[in-house]
Amino acid sequence: MHNVQLTKDVVLELEAMQRDANYFQRRLIRLQSGWYWLAAPFTIFIFMAIIDKIFKLQNYFQVFLTFMFSIGLYLGLCFGVFYLNNYYVRSKLLRHKHRVNEIQELWPVLINDLQNHSVVPEKYWHSYALSCIESYLHTGRADTLKECLNLYEQETHQQLQLSTLKEIRDLQALQLNTLHGIQNLQILHFFKKLD
């Protein structure tokens, strides 16, 4: 019982670390790609200005200079947004560096601890399974780990069967509704022929 509780505590810590790591990863990916939309309005403005200048200017050299200036301005804006975005991402990384380092250091230690000391098989190292196993032991539904695991497998199998039956029922209801719709269309078509 005590080993199951310790395993559950370690697994909960691992799950919290995984959530944090996923958050940091998603957040940084969003930050890395999130600033480039700023260049779009300026691009539209620059190209509209180019088209306006081309129609107003008669000298091809002025048109060329205007075009090159506009392209240079656009590229400068893109590089500016790129470097601003990189600075922002690096500042976010520095702000959360302590937690990221903590996760990188503790993750292998906790996994190694679980592998060496837990009596619960690795397949059940998630909070739901461990909560169920702990509940079976507390309520007396099972006395040994083997009984807990068998009871957990039996209940998950029953839940899988129930969800499969629900899907089949929903599919049958959809098919029945489709058949009723087809019958109604056939009846309407029959009455149209009579008219």
VOVOFI-713117 format. One record per residue: residue in one letter; x, y, z of N, C-alpha, C in turn; residue number from 0. Coordinates in steps of 0.02 Angstrom, whole numbers. Each point is the difference from the previous one (the first is absolute). Last residue first. Layout:
N
{resn->a; nc1->X; nc2->Y; nc3->Z; cac1->X; cac2->Y; cac3->Z; cc1->X; cc2->Y; cc3->Z; resi->NUM} .
...
! end
This chain:
195
{resn->d; nc1->-2489; nc2->695; nc3->-2921; cac1->-27; cac2->66; cac3->-19; cc1->10; cc2->10; cc3->-72; resi->194} .
{resn->l; nc1->86; nc2->-194; nc3->103; cac1->-74; cac2->-3; cac3->-4; cc1->-29; cc2->66; cc3->-23; resi->193} .
{resn->k; nc1->233; nc2->-22; nc3->40; cac1->-19; cac2->-36; cac3->-62; cc1->-76; cc2->-2; cc3->-8; resi->192} .
{resn->k; nc1->90; nc2->93; nc3->195; cac1->13; cac2->45; cac3->-56; cc1->-20; cc2->-34; cc3->-65; resi->191} .
{resn->f; nc1->-8; nc2->-126; nc3->199; cac1->-55; cac2->47; cac3->-5; cc1->9; cc2->50; cc3->-56; resi->190} .
{resn->f; nc1->175; nc2->-154; nc3->42; cac1->-60; cac2->-36; cac3->-22; cc1->-59; cc2->48; cc3->-8; resi->189} .
{resn->h; nc1->200; nc2->85; nc3->90; cac1->8; cac2->-13; cac3->-71; cc1->-61; cc2->-36; cc3->-29; resi->188} .
{resn->l; nc1->10; nc2->33; nc3->233; cac1->-10; cac2->63; cac3->-35; cc1->5; cc2->-8; cc3->-75; resi->187} .
{resn->i; nc1->50; nc2->-187; nc3->130; cac1->-71; cac2->15; cac3->5; cc1->-16; cc2->66; cc3->-36; resi->186} .
{resn->q; nc1->224; nc2->-64; nc3->16; cac1->-36; cac2->-44; cac3->-46; cc1->-75; cc2->14; cc3->1; resi->185} .
{resn->l; nc1->138; nc2->115; nc3->152; cac1->11; cac2->24; cac3->-68; cc1->-37; cc2->-43; cc3->-51; resi->184} .
{resn->n; nc1->-5; nc2->-67; nc3->224; cac1->-39; cac2->61; cac3->-9; cc1->9; cc2->28; cc3->-70; resi->183} .
{resn->q; nc1->131; nc2->-186; nc3->58; cac1->-70; cac2->-19; cac3->-6; cc1->-45; cc2->62; cc3->-10; resi->182} .
{resn->i; nc1->228; nc2->36; nc3->44; cac1->-9; cac2->-29; cac3->-67; cc1->-73; cc2->-20; cc3->-11; resi->181} .
{resn->g; nc1->59; nc2->77; nc3->213; cac1->5; cac2->54; cac3->-48; cc1->-11; cc2->-24; cc3->-71; resi->180} .
{resn->h; nc1->13; nc2->-158; nc3->172; cac1->-62; cac2->37; cac3->6; cc1->-1; cc2->58; cc3->-50; resi->179} .
{resn->l; nc1->199; nc2->-122; nc3->15; cac1->-53; cac2->-40; cac3->-31; cc1->-68; cc2->35; cc3->3; resi->178} .
{resn->t; nc1->182; nc2->99; nc3->112; cac1->10; cac2->3; cac3->-73; cc1->-54; cc2->-39; cc3->-37; resi->177} .
{resn->n; nc1->3; nc2->-12; nc3->234; cac1->-21; cac2->67; cac3->-22; cc1->8; cc2->8; cc3->-75; resi->176} .
{resn->l; nc1->82; nc2->-198; nc3->93; cac1->-73; cac2->1; cac3->5; cc1->-28; cc2->68; cc3->-22; resi->175} .
{resn->q; nc1->234; nc2->-24; nc3->16; cac1->-26; cac2->-39; cac3->-57; cc1->-76; cc2->0; cc3->-1; resi->174} .
{resn->l; nc1->105; nc2->100; nc3->184; cac1->13; cac2->39; cac3->-60; cc1->-27; cc2->-35; cc3->-62; resi->173} .
{resn->a; nc1->-9; nc2->-116; nc3->203; cac1->-48; cac2->55; cac3->1; cc1->9; cc2->44; cc3->-61; resi->172} .
{resn->q; nc1->155; nc2->-172; nc3->31; cac1->-66; cac2->-27; cac3->-18; cc1->-53; cc2->55; cc3->-1; resi->171} .
{resn->l; nc1->214; nc2->56; nc3->74; cac1->2; cac2->-14; cac3->-72; cc1->-67; cc2->-27; cc3->-24; resi->170} .
{resn->d; nc1->29; nc2->34; nc3->231; cac1->-3; cac2->65; cac3->-35; cc1->0; cc2->-10; cc3->-76; resi->169} .
{resn->r; nc1->30; nc2->-192; nc3->133; cac1->-68; cac2->27; cac3->8; cc1->-9; cc2->66; cc3->-36; resi->168} .
{resn->i; nc1->214; nc2->-94; nc3->6; cac1->-43; cac2->-40; cac3->-43; cc1->-72; cc2->26; cc3->4; resi->167} .
{resn->e; nc1->156; nc2->97; nc3->145; cac1->14; cac2->19; cac3->-70; cc1->-45; cc2->-38; cc3->-49; resi->166} .
{resn->k; nc1->-12; nc2->-61; nc3->225; cac1->-29; cac2->66; cac3->-9; cc1->13; cc2->25; cc3->-71; resi->165} .
{resn->l; nc1->100; nc2->-202; nc3->64; cac1->-72; cac2->-8; cac3->-7; cc1->-35; cc2->67; cc3->-11; resi->164} .
{resn->t; nc1->229; nc2->4; nc3->46; cac1->-11; cac2->-29; cac3->-66; cc1->-74; cc2->-10; cc3->-13; resi->163} .
{resn->s; nc1->65; nc2->72; nc3->212; cac1->9; cac2->54; cac3->-48; cc1->-10; cc2->-25; cc3->-71; resi->162} .
{resn->l; nc1->-10; nc2->-158; nc3->173; cac1->-56; cac2->46; cac3->4; cc1->7; cc2->58; cc3->-50; resi->161} .
{resn->q; nc1->178; nc2->-155; nc3->19; cac1->-58; cac2->-32; cac3->-30; cc1->-61; cc2->47; cc3->1; resi->160} .
{resn->l; nc1->193; nc2->72; nc3->109; cac1->12; cac2->-2; cac3->-72; cc1->-59; cc2->-31; cc3->-36; resi->159} .
{resn->q; nc1->-2; nc2->-3; nc3->233; cac1->-10; cac2->68; cac3->-24; cc1->10; cc2->4; cc3->-76; resi->158} .
{resn->q; nc1->48; nc2->-204; nc3->105; cac1->-72; cac2->13; cac3->1; cc1->-16; cc2->70; cc3->-26; resi->157} .
{resn->h; nc1->226; nc2->-57; nc3->28; cac1->-29; cac2->-39; cac3->-56; cc1->-76; cc2->12; cc3->-4; resi->156} .
{resn->t; nc1->113; nc2->94; nc3->180; cac1->16; cac2->37; cac3->-61; cc1->-26; cc2->-37; cc3->-61; resi->155} .
{resn->e; nc1->-27; nc2->-106; nc3->209; cac1->-41; cac2->60; cac3->-5; cc1->15; cc2->41; cc3->-63; resi->154} .
{resn->q; nc1->132; nc2->-192; nc3->45; cac1->-69; cac2->-20; cac3->-12; cc1->-45; cc2->61; cc3->-8; resi->153} .
{resn->e; nc1->224; nc2->35; nc3->62; cac1->-5; cac2->-23; cac3->-70; cc1->-72; cc2->-20; cc3->-18; resi->152} .
{resn->y; nc1->43; nc2->57; nc3->225; cac1->7; cac2->59; cac3->-43; cc1->-7; cc2->-20; cc3->-74; resi->151} .
{resn->l; nc1->4; nc2->-174; nc3->157; cac1->-62; cac2->38; cac3->6; cc1->1; cc2->62; cc3->-45; resi->150} .
{resn->n; nc1->197; nc2->-126; nc3->17; cac1->-52; cac2->-38; cac3->-36; cc1->-67; cc2->36; cc3->1; resi->149} .
{resn->l; nc1->177; nc2->93; nc3->124; cac1->13; cac2->6; cac3->-71; cc1->-52; cc2->-38; cc3->-42; resi->148} .
{resn->c; nc1->-11; nc2->-17; nc3->236; cac1->-14; cac2->69; cac3->-22; cc1->9; cc2->7; cc3->-75; resi->147} .
{resn->e; nc1->61; nc2->-204; nc3->101; cac1->-73; cac2->7; cac3->-2; cc1->-20; cc2->70; cc3->-24; resi->146} .
{resn->k; nc1->228; nc2->-38; nc3->34; cac1->-23; cac2->-41; cac3->-57; cc1->-76; cc2->5; cc3->-7; resi->145} .
{resn->l; nc1->105; nc2->101; nc3->186; cac1->11; cac2->39; cac3->-62; cc1->-26; cc2->-38; cc3->-60; resi->144} .
{resn->t; nc1->-119; nc2->-56; nc3->230; cac1->68; cac2->-2; cac3->-26; cc1->4; cc2->43; cc3->-63; resi->143} .
{resn->d; nc1->-204; nc2->-17; nc3->119; cac1->48; cac2->-3; cac3->55; cc1->72; cc2->2; cc3->-24; resi->142} .
{resn->a; nc1->-263; nc2->96; nc3->-83; cac1->57; cac2->-43; cac3->-16; cc1->50; cc2->3; cc3->57; resi->141} .
{resn->r; nc1->-203; nc2->111; nc3->21; cac1->-21; cac2->-39; cac3->-58; cc1->55; cc2->-48; cc3->-22; resi->140} .
{resn->g; nc1->-1; nc2->172; nc3->183; cac1->-1; cac2->-72; cac3->13; cc1->-24; cc2->-42; cc3->-58; resi->139} .
{resn->t; nc1->42; nc2->247; nc3->29; cac1->-69; cac2->-23; cac3->10; cc1->-4; cc2->-75; cc3->14; resi->138} .
{resn->h; nc1->213; nc2->107; nc3->-41; cac1->-33; cac2->34; cac3->56; cc1->-70; cc2->-28; cc3->14; resi->137} .
{resn->l; nc1->125; nc2->-82; nc3->-188; cac1->31; cac2->-20; cac3->63; cc1->-34; cc2->31; cc3->61; resi->136} .
{resn->y; nc1->-71; nc2->61; nc3->-217; cac1->-15; cac2->-71; cac3->12; cc1->28; cc2->-24; cc3->66; resi->135} .
{resn->s; nc1->54; nc2->219; nc3->-71; cac1->-69; cac2->-5; cac3->21; cc1->-20; cc2->-72; cc3->15; resi->134} .
{resn->e; nc1->211; nc2->42; nc3->-94; cac1->-2; cac2->23; cac3->69; cc1->-70; cc2->-5; cc3->28; resi->133} .
{resn->i; nc1->26; nc2->-48; nc3->-225; cac1->33; cac2->-51; cac3->40; cc1->-1; cc2->18; cc3->73; resi->132} .
{resn->c; nc1->-81; nc2->161; nc3->-152; cac1->-45; cac2->-58; cac3->3; cc1->30; cc2->-55; cc3->44; resi->131} .
{resn->s; nc1->134; nc2->185; nc3->-43; cac1->-56; cac2->20; cac3->43; cc1->-49; cc2->-58; cc3->8; resi->130} .
{resn->l; nc1->178; nc2->-27; nc3->-151; cac1->23; cac2->-3; cac3->69; cc1->-54; cc2->21; cc3->50; resi->129} .
{resn->a; nc1->-46; nc2->14; nc3->-232; cac1->8; cac2->-70; cac3->20; cc1->22; cc2->-5; cc3->73; resi->128} .
{resn->y; nc1->-18; nc2->216; nc3->-92; cac1->-66; cac2->-32; cac3->4; cc1->7; cc2->-72; cc3->25; resi->127} .
{resn->s; nc1->198; nc2->133; nc3->-40; cac1->-37; cac2->18; cac3->61; cc1->-67; cc2->-36; cc3->6; resi->126} .
{resn->h; nc1->210; nc2->-116; nc3->-119; cac1->-37; cac2->62; cac3->-14; cc1->-50; cc2->10; cc3->56; resi->125} .
{resn->w; nc1->156; nc2->-200; nc3->-55; cac1->29; cac2->62; cac3->27; cc1->-35; cc2->61; cc3->-27; resi->124} .
{resn->y; nc1->-24; nc2->-248; nc3->-48; cac1->-49; cac2->34; cac3->43; cc1->26; cc2->64; cc3->31; resi->123} .
{resn->k; nc1->132; nc2->-147; nc3->-140; cac1->-61; cac2->11; cac3->-39; cc1->-51; cc2->42; cc3->39; resi->122} .
{resn->e; nc1->206; nc2->-82; nc3->96; cac1->5; cac2->64; cac3->-36; cc1->-63; cc2->16; cc3->-39; resi->121} .
{resn->p; nc1->-13; nc2->-154; nc3->225; cac1->29; cac2->-4; cac3->-66; cc1->-4; cc2->67; cc3->-37; resi->120} .
{resn->v; nc1->19; nc2->-26; nc3->269; cac1->-52; cac2->7; cac3->-51; cc1->34; cc2->-2; cc3->-69; resi->119} .
{resn->v; nc1->121; nc2->2; nc3->203; cac1->-25; cac2->-68; cac3->-13; cc1->-54; cc2->2; cc3->-54; resi->118} .
{resn->s; nc1->220; nc2->172; nc3->50; cac1->-73; cac2->-9; cac3->-4; cc1->-17; cc2->-73; cc3->-14; resi->117} .
{resn->h; nc1->230; nc2->94; nc3->13; cac1->-33; cac2->-9; cac3->65; cc1->-75; cc2->-15; cc3->-4; resi->116} .
{resn->n; nc1->162; nc2->38; nc3->-191; cac1->37; cac2->-39; cac3->51; cc1->-42; cc2->-17; cc3->62; resi->115} .
{resn->q; nc1->-84; nc2->134; nc3->-185; cac1->21; cac2->-65; cac3->-27; cc1->33; cc2->-43; cc3->54; resi->114} .
{resn->l; nc1->-63; nc2->223; nc3->54; cac1->-58; cac2->-42; cac3->-12; cc1->21; cc2->-70; cc3->-23; resi->113} .
{resn->d; nc1->169; nc2->158; nc3->23; cac1->-28; cac2->-16; cac3->66; cc1->-60; cc2->-46; cc3->-7; resi->112} .
{resn->n; nc1->92; nc2->91; nc3->-195; cac1->44; cac2->-52; cac3->27; cc1->-25; cc2->-23; cc3->68; resi->111} .
{resn->i; nc1->-112; nc2->180; nc3->-98; cac1->-13; cac2->-62; cac3->-39; cc1->43; cc2->-57; cc3->28; resi->110} .
{resn->l; nc1->38; nc2->211; nc3->93; cac1->-65; cac2->-26; cac3->20; cc1->-18; cc2->-65; cc3->-37; resi->109} .
{resn->v; nc1->198; nc2->115; nc3->-61; cac1->6; cac2->-24; cac3->69; cc1->-65; cc2->-33; cc3->23; resi->108} .
{resn->p; nc1->11; nc2->109; nc3->-213; cac1->32; cac2->-66; cac3->1; cc1->7; cc2->-29; cc3->70; resi->107} .
{resn->w; nc1->-103; nc2->218; nc3->-13; cac1->-36; cac2->-51; cac3->-39; cc1->35; cc2->-68; cc3->1; resi->106} .
{resn->l; nc1->89; nc2->210; nc3->99; cac1->-40; cac2->-45; cac3->41; cc1->-33; cc2->-57; cc3->-39; resi->105} .
{resn->e; nc1->135; nc2->175; nc3->-107; cac1->40; cac2->-36; cac3->49; cc1->-41; cc2->-53; cc3->37; resi->104} .
{resn->q; nc1->-104; nc2->142; nc3->-162; cac1->52; cac2->-40; cac3->-34; cc1->42; cc2->-40; cc3->50; resi->103} .
{resn->i; nc1->-162; nc2->151; nc3->84; cac1->-33; cac2->-57; cac3->-34; cc1->53; cc2->-44; cc3->-33; resi->102} .
{resn->e; nc1->76; nc2->197; nc3->98; cac1->-25; cac2->-45; cac3->52; cc1->-32; cc2->-62; cc3->-32; resi->101} .
{resn->n; nc1->66; nc2->175; nc3->-141; cac1->58; cac2->-37; cac3->25; cc1->-20; cc2->-51; cc3->53; resi->100} .
{resn->v; nc1->-168; nc2->143; nc3->-78; cac1->21; cac2->-45; cac3->-55; cc1->60; cc2->-42; cc3->22; resi->99} .
{resn->r; nc1->-76; nc2->168; nc3->146; cac1->-47; cac2->-57; cac3->-2; cc1->20; cc2->-49; cc3->-55; resi->98} .
{resn->h; nc1->129; nc2->197; nc3->18; cac1->6; cac2->-39; cac3->62; cc1->-45; cc2->-62; cc3->-3; resi->97} .
{resn->k; nc1->-10; nc2->163; nc3->-174; cac1->58; cac2->-45; cac3->-5; cc1->6; cc2->-44; cc3->62; resi->96} .
{resn->h; nc1->-161; nc2->182; nc3->-75; cac1->-21; cac2->-67; cac3->22; cc1->57; cc2->-50; cc3->0; resi->95} .
{resn->r; nc1->36; nc2->229; nc3->-62; cac1->-47; cac2->6; cac3->56; cc1->-18; cc2->-68; cc3->28; resi->94} .
{resn->l; nc1->133; nc2->15; nc3->-195; cac1->38; cac2->18; cac3->59; cc1->-45; cc2->5; cc3->62; resi->93} .
{resn->l; nc1->-101; nc2->-38; nc3->-209; cac1->39; cac2->-58; cac3->20; cc1->40; cc2->15; cc3->64; resi->92} .
{resn->k; nc1->-119; nc2->177; nc3->-97; cac1->-46; cac2->-48; cac3->30; cc1->38; cc2->-62; cc3->24; resi->91} .
{resn->s; nc1->121; nc2->159; nc3->-119; cac1->-17; cac2->26; cac3->66; cc1->-49; cc2->-46; cc3->36; resi->90} .
{resn->r; nc1->60; nc2->-52; nc3->-222; cac1->56; cac2->-11; cac3->46; cc1->-15; cc2->27; cc3->70; resi->89} .
{resn->v; nc1->-159; nc2->40; nc3->-169; cac1->2; cac2->-71; cac3->16; cc1->57; cc2->-14; cc3->49; resi->88} .
{resn->y; nc1->-16; nc2->219; nc3->-83; cac1->-57; cac2->-15; cac3->43; cc1->1; cc2->-73; cc3->22; resi->87} .
{resn->y; nc1->158; nc2->70; nc3->-159; cac1->15; cac2->30; cac3->65; cc1->-55; cc2->-17; cc3->50; resi->86} .
{resn->n; nc1->-34; nc2->-63; nc3->-222; cac1->51; cac2->-42; cac3->31; cc1->19; cc2->27; cc3->69; resi->85} .
{resn->n; nc1->-150; nc2->128; nc3->-128; cac1->-31; cac2->-62; cac3->21; cc1->51; cc2->-45; cc3->35; resi->84} .
{resn->l; nc1->79; nc2->195; nc3->-98; cac1->-42; cac2->18; cac3->58; cc1->-32; cc2->-63; cc3->29; resi->83} .
{resn->y; nc1->119; nc2->-23; nc3->-201; cac1->44; cac2->9; cac3->57; cc1->-37; cc2->20; cc3->63; resi->82} .
{resn->f; nc1->-126; nc2->-24; nc3->-200; cac1->32; cac2->-63; cac3->16; cc1->45; cc2->7; cc3->62; resi->81} .
{resn->v; nc1->-101; nc2->192; nc3->-90; cac1->-49; cac2->-41; cac3->35; cc1->31; cc2->-66; cc3->21; resi->80} .
{resn->g; nc1->135; nc2->138; nc3->-131; cac1->-13; cac2->31; cac3->65; cc1->-49; cc2->-40; cc3->41; resi->79} .
{resn->f; nc1->41; nc2->-65; nc3->-222; cac1->56; cac2->-16; cac3->43; cc1->-8; cc2->30; cc3->69; resi->78} .
{resn->c; nc1->-164; nc2->55; nc3->-159; cac1->-2; cac2->-72; cac3->15; cc1->57; cc2->-20; cc3->46; resi->77} .
{resn->l; nc1->-2; nc2->221; nc3->-79; cac1->-55; cac2->-11; cac3->47; cc1->-4; cc2->-74; cc3->20; resi->76} .
{resn->g; nc1->153; nc2->60; nc3->-167; cac1->21; cac2->27; cac3->65; cc1->-53; cc2->-12; cc3->53; resi->75} .
{resn->l; nc1->-55; nc2->-54; nc3->-220; cac1->48; cac2->-48; cac3->27; cc1->26; cc2->23; cc3->68; resi->74} .
{resn->y; nc1->-143; nc2->149; nc3->-114; cac1->-36; cac2->-61; cac3->18; cc1->47; cc2->-51; cc3->32; resi->73} .
{resn->l; nc1->94; nc2->196; nc3->-88; cac1->-39; cac2->16; cac3->59; cc1->-37; cc2->-63; cc3->25; resi->72} .
{resn->g; nc1->116; nc2->-16; nc3->-203; cac1->46; cac2->6; cac3->56; cc1->-36; cc2->14; cc3->66; resi->71} .
{resn->i; nc1->-126; nc2->-1; nc3->-198; cac1->22; cac2->-68; cac3->16; cc1->48; cc2->1; cc3->60; resi->70} .
{resn->s; nc1->-68; nc2->208; nc3->-82; cac1->-57; cac2->-36; cac3->31; cc1->19; cc2->-71; cc3->19; resi->69} .
{resn->f; nc1->158; nc2->131; nc3->-118; cac1->-10; cac2->26; cac3->67; cc1->-56; cc2->-37; cc3->36; resi->68} .
{resn->m; nc1->34; nc2->-52; nc3->-224; cac1->55; cac2->-26; cac3->40; cc1->-5; cc2->25; cc3->72; resi->67} .
{resn->f; nc1->-155; nc2->86; nc3->-156; cac1->-11; cac2->-72; cac3->8; cc1->54; cc2->-29; cc3->46; resi->66} .
{resn->t; nc1->23; nc2->223; nc3->-64; cac1->-58; cac2->-7; cac3->45; cc1->-12; cc2->-73; cc3->15; resi->65} .
{resn->l; nc1->164; nc2->48; nc3->-159; cac1->22; cac2->20; cac3->67; cc1->-56; cc2->-7; cc3->51; resi->64} .
{resn->f; nc1->-53; nc2->-41; nc3->-226; cac1->46; cac2->-51; cac3->25; cc1->23; cc2->17; cc3->71; resi->63} .
{resn->v; nc1->-130; nc2->159; nc3->-112; cac1->-41; cac2->-59; cac3->15; cc1->43; cc2->-55; cc3->31; resi->62} .
{resn->q; nc1->109; nc2->189; nc3->-79; cac1->-36; cac2->15; cac3->62; cc1->-44; cc2->-58; cc3->20; resi->61} .
{resn->f; nc1->110; nc2->-18; nc3->-204; cac1->49; cac2->-2; cac3->53; cc1->-32; cc2->15; cc3->68; resi->60} .
{resn->y; nc1->-125; nc2->18; nc3->-201; cac1->9; cac2->-70; cac3->21; cc1->51; cc2->-6; cc3->56; resi->59} .
{resn->n; nc1->-169; nc2->209; nc3->-57; cac1->70; cac2->-18; cac3->-7; cc1->10; cc2->-71; cc3->27; resi->58} .
{resn->q; nc1->-207; nc2->111; nc3->15; cac1->13; cac2->-12; cac3->-71; cc1->71; cc2->-25; cc3->-10; resi->57} .
{resn->l; nc1->-197; nc2->-5; nc3->213; cac1->67; cac2->17; cac3->-24; cc1->8; cc2->-16; cc3->-74; resi->56} .
{resn->k; nc1->-203; nc2->-48; nc3->123; cac1->12; cac2->72; cac3->1; cc1->67; cc2->19; cc3->-31; resi->55} .
{resn->f; nc1->-73; nc2->-229; nc3->26; cac1->-47; cac2->34; cac3->-45; cc1->12; cc2->75; cc3->-3; resi->54} .
{resn->i; nc1->130; nc2->-132; nc3->146; cac1->14; cac2->-21; cac3->-69; cc1->-47; cc2->37; cc3->-48; resi->53} .
{resn->k; nc1->-29; nc2->29; nc3->235; cac1->58; cac2->36; cac3->-27; cc1->12; cc2->-17; cc3->-73; resi->52} .
{resn->d; nc1->-171; nc2->-117; nc3->114; cac1->-18; cac2->71; cac3->-8; cc1->58; cc2->39; cc3->-30; resi->51} .
{resn->i; nc1->40; nc2->-223; nc3->55; cac1->-45; cac2->4; cac3->-58; cc1->-20; cc2->72; cc3->-13; resi->50} .
{resn->i; nc1->127; nc2->-40; nc3->192; cac1->39; cac2->-13; cac3->-61; cc1->-43; cc2->7; cc3->-62; resi->49} .
{resn->a; nc1->-103; nc2->12; nc3->211; cac1->38; cac2->61; cac3->-14; cc1->42; cc2->-8; cc3->-63; resi->48} .
{resn->m; nc1->-117; nc2->-186; nc3->77; cac1->-48; cac2->49; cac3->-26; cc1->36; cc2->65; cc3->-16; resi->47} .
{resn->f; nc1->127; nc2->-167; nc3->101; cac1->-15; cac2->-17; cac3->-70; cc1->-53; cc2->46; cc3->-30; resi->46} .
{resn->i; nc1->57; nc2->29; nc3->229; cac1->58; cac2->12; cac3->-43; cc1->-16; cc2->-14; cc3->-73; resi->45} .
{resn->f; nc1->-164; nc2->-50; nc3->164; cac1->9; cac2->72; cac3->-7; cc1->57; cc2->15; cc3->-48; resi->44} .
{resn->i; nc1->-36; nc2->-224; nc3->57; cac1->-55; cac2->25; cac3->-42; cc1->8; cc2->75; cc3->-13; resi->43} .
{resn->t; nc1->150; nc2->-97; nc3->150; cac1->13; cac2->-25; cac3->-69; cc1->-54; cc2->26; cc3->-47; resi->42} .
{resn->f; nc1->-24; nc2->42; nc3->229; cac1->51; cac2->43; cac3->-29; cc1->15; cc2->-21; cc3->-72; resi->41} .
{resn->p; nc1->-149; nc2->-132; nc3->126; cac1->-30; cac2->65; cac3->-17; cc1->51; cc2->48; cc3->-32; resi->40} .
{resn->a; nc1->85; nc2->-218; nc3->69; cac1->-50; cac2->-2; cac3->-54; cc1->-32; cc2->68; cc3->-15; resi->39} .
{resn->a; nc1->162; nc2->-56; nc3->180; cac1->29; cac2->23; cac3->-63; cc1->-54; cc2->4; cc3->-55; resi->38} .
{resn->l; nc1->-47; nc2->-84; nc3->221; cac1->10; cac2->73; cac3->1; cc1->26; cc2->26; cc3->-67; resi->37} .
{resn->w; nc1->-28; nc2->-233; nc3->54; cac1->-60; cac2->32; cac3->-28; cc1->8; cc2->75; cc3->-1; resi->36} .
{resn->y; nc1->160; nc2->-147; nc3->101; cac1->10; cac2->15; cac3->-70; cc1->-61; cc2->31; cc3->-33; resi->35} .
{resn->w; nc1->34; nc2->-86; nc3->233; cac1->12; cac2->71; cac3->-12; cc1->1; cc2->17; cc3->-74; resi->34} .
{resn->g; nc1->-27; nc2->-226; nc3->110; cac1->-55; cac2->45; cac3->11; cc1->9; cc2->72; cc3->-21; resi->33} .
{resn->s; nc1->140; nc2->-215; nc3->9; cac1->-36; cac2->12; cac3->-63; cc1->-52; cc2->55; cc3->6; resi->32} .
{resn->q; nc1->140; nc2->-66; nc3->184; cac1->46; cac2->3; cac3->-57; cc1->-36; cc2->16; cc3->-65; resi->31} .
{resn->l; nc1->-122; nc2->-31; nc3->203; cac1->37; cac2->63; cac3->0; cc1->45; cc2->5; cc3->-61; resi->30} .
{resn->r; nc1->-116; nc2->-200; nc3->36; cac1->-48; cac2->53; cac3->-16; cc1->35; cc2->68; cc3->-4; resi->29} .
{resn->i; nc1->127; nc2->-182; nc3->71; cac1->-16; cac2->-8; cac3->-71; cc1->-48; cc2->54; cc3->-22; resi->28} .
{resn->l; nc1->51; nc2->-8; nc3->227; cac1->56; cac2->25; cac3->-39; cc1->-12; cc2->-8; cc3->-75; resi->27} .
{resn->r; nc1->-162; nc2->-85; nc3->148; cac1->4; cac2->73; cac3->7; cc1->56; cc2->28; cc3->-43; resi->26} .
{resn->r; nc1->-26; nc2->-235; nc3->18; cac1->-54; cac2->31; cac3->-40; cc1->5; cc2->76; cc3->0; resi->25} .
{resn->q; nc1->153; nc2->-115; nc3->137; cac1->13; cac2->-16; cac3->-70; cc1->-53; cc2->32; cc3->-44; resi->24} .
{resn->f; nc1->-24; nc2->17; nc3->233; cac1->57; cac2->41; cac3->-23; cc1->12; cc2->-12; cc3->-74; resi->23} .
{resn->y; nc1->-166; nc2->-131; nc3->99; cac1->-20; cac2->70; cac3->0; cc1->56; cc2->43; cc3->-28; resi->22} .
{resn->n; nc1->43; nc2->-228; nc3->36; cac1->-43; cac2->10; cac3->-58; cc1->-22; cc2->73; cc3->-6; resi->21} .
{resn->a; nc1->124; nc2->-60; nc3->189; cac1->42; cac2->-4; cac3->-59; cc1->-41; cc2->10; cc3->-63; resi->20} .
{resn->d; nc1->-117; nc2->-10; nc3->204; cac1->41; cac2->61; cac3->-4; cc1->43; cc2->0; cc3->-63; resi->19} .
{resn->r; nc1->-125; nc2->-194; nc3->44; cac1->-44; cac2->56; cac3->-17; cc1->39; cc2->65; cc3->-7; resi->18} .
{resn->q; nc1->117; nc2->-188; nc3->76; cac1->-17; cac2->-8; cac3->-71; cc1->-47; cc2->57; cc3->-23; resi->17} .
{resn->m; nc1->56; nc2->-13; nc3->228; cac1->58; cac2->21; cac3->-40; cc1->-15; cc2->-4; cc3->-74; resi->16} .
{resn->a; nc1->-161; nc2->-82; nc3->145; cac1->3; cac2->73; cac3->6; cc1->59; cc2->27; cc3->-40; resi->15} .
{resn->e; nc1->-22; nc2->-232; nc3->14; cac1->-53; cac2->28; cac3->-42; cc1->0; cc2->76; cc3->3; resi->14} .
{resn->l; nc1->149; nc2->-115; nc3->142; cac1->20; cac2->-7; cac3->-70; cc1->-52; cc2->29; cc3->-48; resi->13} .
{resn->e; nc1->-53; nc2->-8; nc3->229; cac1->53; cac2->50; cac3->-12; cc1->24; cc2->-4; cc3->-72; resi->12} .
{resn->l; nc1->-154; nc2->-161; nc3->67; cac1->-32; cac2->66; cac3->-3; cc1->51; cc2->56; cc3->-11; resi->11} .
{resn->v; nc1->82; nc2->-217; nc3->32; cac1->-33; cac2->5; cac3->-65; cc1->-36; cc2->67; cc3->-6; resi->10} .
{resn->v; nc1->98; nc2->-52; nc3->207; cac1->52; cac2->11; cac3->-51; cc1->-31; cc2->9; cc3->-69; resi->9} .
{resn->d; nc1->-146; nc2->-55; nc3->177; cac1->29; cac2->67; cac3->10; cc1->53; cc2->16; cc3->-52; resi->8} .
{resn->k; nc1->-94; nc2->-217; nc3->1; cac1->-49; cac2->50; cac3->-23; cc1->28; cc2->71; cc3->8; resi->7} .
{resn->t; nc1->127; nc2->-178; nc3->84; cac1->0; cac2->-2; cac3->-73; cc1->-48; cc2->53; cc3->-28; resi->6} .
{resn->l; nc1->0; nc2->-31; nc3->231; cac1->62; cac2->32; cac3->-21; cc1->5; cc2->3; cc3->-76; resi->5} .
{resn->q; nc1->-182; nc2->-116; nc3->91; cac1->-7; cac2->71; cac3->14; cc1->63; cc2->38; cc3->-22; resi->4} .
{resn->v; nc1->3; nc2->-234; nc3->-13; cac1->-46; cac2->27; cac3->-50; cc1->-8; cc2->75; cc3->9; resi->3} .
{resn->n; nc1->125; nc2->-117; nc3->158; cac1->37; cac2->5; cac3->-63; cc1->-44; cc2->28; cc3->-55; resi->2} .
{resn->h; nc1->-96; nc2->-47; nc3->210; cac1->44; cac2->58; cac3->5; cc1->38; cc2->11; cc3->-65; resi->1} .
{resn->m; nc1->-135; nc2->-191; nc3->18; cac1->-41; cac2->60; cac3->0; cc1->43; cc2->63; cc3->0; resi->0} .
! end
